[in-house]
């Protein structure tokens, strides 16, 4: 596969994964599909999971992946960045995507490990209060559904956070792989060319002139 075509194959999934990451991060701001928790948190009353506000999906898996995706896509377009210089620049943009994916993965993993912010009751505080009850559980709560009842509000917040943070984690892992592949692809494109139409057309034109010249010689020989 030519490096230009490979760039297009990489860019399109990156668009999708960036969109998924942005949507997941935005949805995480609205546990139980309600806006009141975000509003209360904005007013200084902690209601949202801290890792949600790090915006790993929006910044890391979203913007920092979308910018490389655009440039990588352009390297597959004819008469745009489909040249050795464009492929060289794509290495740097892909490195930016790798950094964004690592950030998104780290935030998502931390969000899964610490668990959600919720209204809970603990032994040291028997009255309902907002806390992160699973922060010291080293992620054991993920496989122990009996502990999920500790979160009284928002409703089903554990499943809510687990599903979205897990999606962010998978999306970031795929982005990391795709951007790493593009770094290698960009290096080959820089050294060997992109196999784009602009690069192969001169060879085709030369072959056409050679055929015309050979045909002219045959006509002269017949005369």
Secondary structure, DSSP 8 states (H G I E B T S, - for coil): --HHHHHHHHHHHHHHHHHHHHHHHHHHTSGGG-SHHHHHHHTT---S-GGGGGTIIIIIIIIHHHHHHHHHHHTTSTTTT-SHHHHHHHHHHHHHHHHHHHHHHHHHHHHHHH---EEE--SS--S-EEE-TTTTTTTGGGG-GGGGGGEEESTTHHHHHHHHHHHHHHHHHHHHHHHHHHHHHHHHHHHH----HHHHHHHHHHHHHHHHHHHHHHHHHH-
